[in-house]
Amino acid sequence: MDLGHYAPLGAEALLTAVSLLVVLVGLFTKGRSSLPGYLSLAALVVAMWMVLTAETNTVFFYDSLRVDGFSQFFKAVFVLVSLLVVIASLTRYNGRVGGDEYFALLLMATVGMMVVASAIDLVSLFIGFELASLSTYAMAGFDRTKKNLEAAMKYFLYGAASSAFMLFGFSMLYGMTGSTKIADIAAASLAAFNPAILIALIFVVVGFAFKMALVPFHMWAPDTYEGAPALVSALLAAGSKKMGFAAAFRVILIALLALKLEWYMAFAILAAVTMTVGNLVACWQNNVRRILAYSSIAQAGYISIAFVVLGVASEGMTGPNNLPLDQYALAGGLLLVLGHAIMKTGAFISTAQVASIAKNSEDPDDISNYAGLGRRAPITAFCMTVFMFALAGIPPTAGYFGKFVVFGSAIYGGLVWLAVLAILNSALSLYYYLRIISYMYLREPAGPKISESKGYVLSLLLALIGTFWIGVLPDGFFNWAMQAAAALLP
């Protein structure tokens, strides 16, 4: 056996090994060692290096996993989000009873997401989904408060339902094509269209829509993001949800290409409804984590515009600088995924900092606890302000650049109505983002200045750098996203 052949999967192997090692450390130290957190941090740093330098265009395990530019893009997003969450978690969980289990679950969830990004077989895709989901179900109820457990239960029930829909769709595809390989399903459906594939498409889209929190399959997200520990909510909103997009891009664009007209129409409706409902409902919330949850739902609607453009793009259609429109649209979706992952992680870590300040409040996430935060916790308030502007799409930030490319691709694809609706929704979102900022800087402080957690501050500053880096120097990220898109598209 040539072990060197498996080097591109080194990041997954490393994180799996360290997650088991972390459990052993916790076992022998009765969960009171600070080693698990630092081991997890080191493993994620090395894993990021492995992902960014891995050799691509290689398949593994009987064509069930593929390492290509597309998979590496998503893996980098997942590892980055986990890295930021681990840094912030060092203060909260490291060296405490159960901390080893927390870090082990986080690493296993990351591995599950990475498997999904590489999966080119429906079985490996489902295994990756379940590995990530089971780990995050446990993490959602990790603090074992009543709110935590309720959030975990809702997340588990909705997650189980989505898995059932998805698995039923997969089983229909296998029954009609005789294969679980995405490439084989694509070839079979293009060669001889079977109307039953349309039913399979419905189940697959519904299953993915749950994972991506698209309206009307979004009900779990606000309750789970509000009730789970704030750092776990960051992982769910910025990492786990993006896993749904990684799978949807690969399965729907490749395996179900024969049903392009059908899924184009489905995603046009889902994108329009999702961004509108997400933004409208966010305007009525007073709980900041629920605001971020509905904002996250709206952002999923923006990313879904890429599916719509890919549905209408035909050979020869071009975007700016004569770039192929399908590649340009997919690159825009990937840039939004990357930017949103960084911004949303930072925003949820900010809520964790505020919740630690207002832990005696009846609702630590109520917007009233943000009053005067600019004077009580100036670094957290400043970072939160940048994340709010970035999520609204204000330049020069990651949020602006991603939206610019996606909305532009819709215009080039003749979907002016969708681009206009997205721009109006972005303008509407400014209301609730500015509302949070106004509380932080225009209200009297609810208490004295506090000492901000070093772990939270370091994570926030790293997310801040990423947010500006993508917005100020976008060319390198755009080229990276274009290469990732080219690796997926036929």
HUWOTA-V823626 format. One record per residue. N is the residue number from 1. D_LAST is the distance of its C-alpha to the last C-alpha in Angstrom with 1 decimal. Layout:
BEGIN
n & d_last
N & D_LAST
N & D_LAST
END
This chain:
BEGIN
n & d_last
1 & 31.7
2 & 30.0
3 & 30.0
4 & 28.4
5 & 25.1
6 & 25.1
7 & 25.8
8 & 22.5
9 & 23.7
10 & 27.1
11 & 26.9
12 & 26.6
13 & 29.4
14 & 31.6
15 & 31.4
16 & 32.2
17 & 35.1
18 & 36.5
19 & 36.4
20 & 38.5
21 & 40.7
22 & 41.3
23 & 42.5
24 & 44.9
25 & 46.2
26 & 46.9
27 & 48.6
28 & 51.0
29 & 51.8
30 & 52.0
31 & 49.2
32 & 51.3
33 & 49.6
34 & 47.6
35 & 45.6
36 & 42.7
37 & 41.6
38 & 41.7
39 & 40.0
40 & 37.1
41 & 37.0
42 & 37.0
43 & 34.3
44 & 32.0
45 & 32.6
46 & 31.9
47 & 28.8
48 & 27.5
49 & 28.2
50 & 26.5
51 & 23.3
52 & 23.2
53 & 24.0
54 & 22.1
55 & 20.2
56 & 16.5
57 & 13.9
58 & 16.4
59 & 16.7
60 & 20.0
61 & 22.3
62 & 20.9
63 & 17.2
64 & 18.2
65 & 17.5
66 & 14.9
67 & 15.9
68 & 13.2
69 & 13.5
70 & 12.5
71 & 15.2
72 & 17.7
73 & 17.6
74 & 18.6
75 & 21.0
76 & 22.7
77 & 23.2
78 & 24.8
79 & 26.9
80 & 28.1
81 & 29.1
82 & 30.9
83 & 32.6
84 & 34.0
85 & 35.2
86 & 36.9
87 & 38.7
88 & 40.0
89 & 40.9
90 & 43.1
91 & 45.9
92 & 45.5
93 & 44.9
94 & 45.5
95 & 48.8
96 & 49.4
97 & 49.8
98 & 46.4
99 & 44.6
100 & 43.3
101 & 41.8
102 & 40.1
103 & 38.4
104 & 37.4
105 & 35.8
106 & 34.0
107 & 32.6
108 & 31.5
109 & 29.8
110 & 27.9
111 & 26.9
112 & 25.8
113 & 23.5
114 & 22.0
115 & 21.4
116 & 19.5
117 & 17.3
118 & 16.4
119 & 16.5
120 & 14.0
121 & 16.9
122 & 18.8
123 & 22.1
124 & 21.4
125 & 19.9
126 & 23.2
127 & 25.3
128 & 23.9
129 & 24.6
130 & 28.1
131 & 29.0
132 & 28.3
133 & 29.9
134 & 33.0
135 & 33.6
136 & 33.4
137 & 35.5
138 & 38.3
139 & 37.8
140 & 38.2
141 & 41.7
142 & 42.6
143 & 45.6
144 & 47.0
145 & 48.5
146 & 48.7
147 & 46.0
148 & 43.7
149 & 44.2
150 & 43.8
151 & 40.4
152 & 39.3
153 & 40.4
154 & 38.5
155 & 35.4
156 & 35.7
157 & 36.4
158 & 33.5
159 & 31.2
160 & 32.4
161 & 31.9
162 & 28.3
163 & 27.7
164 & 29.4
165 & 27.3
166 & 24.0
167 & 25.4
168 & 26.5
169 & 23.1
170 & 21.7
171 & 24.5
172 & 24.0
173 & 20.4
174 & 21.8
175 & 24.6
176 & 22.6
177 & 19.9
178 & 22.0
179 & 19.6
180 & 18.9
181 & 15.7
182 & 12.7
183 & 10.6
184 & 13.8
185 & 14.3
186 & 11.0
187 & 12.1
188 & 15.6
189 & 15.3
190 & 13.4
191 & 16.1
192 & 19.0
193 & 19.2
194 & 21.9
195 & 23.6
196 & 24.3
197 & 20.7
198 & 21.6
199 & 24.3
200 & 22.1
201 & 19.9
202 & 23.1
203 & 24.2
204 & 21.0
205 & 20.9
206 & 24.6
207 & 24.3
208 & 21.7
209 & 23.8
210 & 26.8
211 & 25.2
212 & 24.0
213 & 27.4
214 & 26.4
215 & 29.4
216 & 31.0
217 & 29.8
218 & 31.0
219 & 34.7
220 & 34.6
221 & 33.4
222 & 36.6
223 & 39.0
224 & 37.2
225 & 36.6
226 & 40.3
227 & 41.8
228 & 39.9
229 & 41.1
230 & 39.7
231 & 37.9
232 & 36.2
233 & 35.2
234 & 33.6
235 & 31.5
236 & 30.6
237 & 29.8
238 & 27.9
239 & 26.3
240 & 26.4
241 & 25.1
242 & 22.1
243 & 21.3
244 & 20.7
245 & 18.1
246 & 16.3
247 & 16.3
248 & 15.6
249 & 12.5
250 & 11.0
251 & 12.7
252 & 12.6
253 & 9.2
254 & 7.8
255 & 11.2
256 & 12.6
257 & 10.2
258 & 13.1
259 & 15.4
260 & 13.8
261 & 17.2
262 & 19.1
263 & 17.5
264 & 17.3
265 & 21.1
266 & 21.8
267 & 20.3
268 & 22.1
269 & 25.3
270 & 24.8
271 & 24.0
272 & 27.0
273 & 29.4
274 & 28.4
275 & 29.0
276 & 32.1
277 & 33.7
278 & 32.9
279 & 34.6
280 & 37.5
281 & 38.5
282 & 38.3
283 & 40.9
284 & 43.4
285 & 43.1
286 & 45.8
287 & 44.2
288 & 41.9
289 & 39.7
290 & 39.2
291 & 38.5
292 & 35.8
293 & 34.4
294 & 34.2
295 & 32.8
296 & 30.1
297 & 29.4
298 & 29.2
299 & 26.8
300 & 24.5
301 & 24.7
302 & 23.7
303 & 20.6
304 & 19.7
305 & 19.6
306 & 16.1
307 & 15.1
308 & 17.1
309 & 15.6
310 & 12.0
311 & 13.7
312 & 15.3
313 & 12.9
314 & 12.1
315 & 11.0
316 & 13.8
317 & 14.9
318 & 15.9
319 & 17.7
320 & 20.5
321 & 20.7
322 & 18.1
323 & 15.3
324 & 12.1
325 & 13.3
326 & 10.3
327 & 10.1
328 & 13.9
329 & 14.4
330 & 12.5
331 & 14.5
332 & 17.5
333 & 17.2
334 & 17.0
335 & 20.0
336 & 21.8
337 & 21.3
338 & 22.7
339 & 25.5
340 & 26.5
341 & 26.7
342 & 29.1
343 & 31.1
344 & 31.5
345 & 32.5
346 & 35.2
347 & 36.4
348 & 37.0
349 & 38.7
350 & 40.9
351 & 41.9
352 & 42.7
353 & 45.1
354 & 46.7
355 & 47.1
356 & 48.9
357 & 51.3
358 & 51.9
359 & 52.0
360 & 55.3
361 & 54.1
362 & 53.7
363 & 50.1
364 & 48.9
365 & 45.8
366 & 47.8
367 & 47.3
368 & 51.1
369 & 50.6
370 & 48.6
371 & 51.8
372 & 52.7
373 & 50.0
374 & 49.8
375 & 53.3
376 & 53.1
377 & 49.8
378 & 48.8
379 & 45.8
380 & 44.3
381 & 45.1
382 & 43.6
383 & 40.3
384 & 40.1
385 & 40.8
386 & 37.9
387 & 35.5
388 & 36.8
389 & 36.3
390 & 32.8
391 & 31.8
392 & 33.2
393 & 31.0
394 & 33.9
395 & 33.2
396 & 33.0
397 & 31.3
398 & 27.9
399 & 28.1
400 & 28.6
401 & 25.7
402 & 23.1
403 & 24.5
404 & 24.7
405 & 21.0
406 & 20.1
407 & 23.0
408 & 22.2
409 & 18.7
410 & 20.4
411 & 22.8
412 & 20.4
413 & 18.7
414 & 22.2
415 & 22.8
416 & 26.0
417 & 27.8
418 & 25.5
419 & 25.7
420 & 29.5
421 & 29.8
422 & 28.0
423 & 30.3
424 & 33.4
425 & 32.4
426 & 32.1
427 & 35.6
428 & 36.9
429 & 35.8
430 & 38.0
431 & 41.0
432 & 40.6
433 & 39.3
434 & 42.4
435 & 44.6
436 & 43.9
437 & 44.5
438 & 47.7
439 & 49.0
440 & 48.4
441 & 50.2
442 & 52.5
443 & 54.1
444 & 56.9
445 & 56.0
446 & 56.7
447 & 58.0
448 & 58.6
449 & 56.1
450 & 54.4
451 & 53.1
452 & 49.3
453 & 47.6
454 & 46.4
455 & 43.4
456 & 42.3
457 & 43.1
458 & 41.0
459 & 38.0
460 & 38.5
461 & 38.8
462 & 35.7
463 & 33.7
464 & 35.6
465 & 34.5
466 & 30.9
467 & 31.2
468 & 32.7
469 & 30.7
470 & 27.4
471 & 29.3
472 & 31.4
473 & 29.0
474 & 25.5
475 & 23.9
476 & 23.2
477 & 21.7
478 & 19.6
479 & 18.2
480 & 17.7
481 & 15.8
482 & 13.6
483 & 12.8
484 & 12.2
485 & 9.8
486 & 7.9
487 & 8.0
488 & 6.5
489 & 3.8
490 & 0.0
END
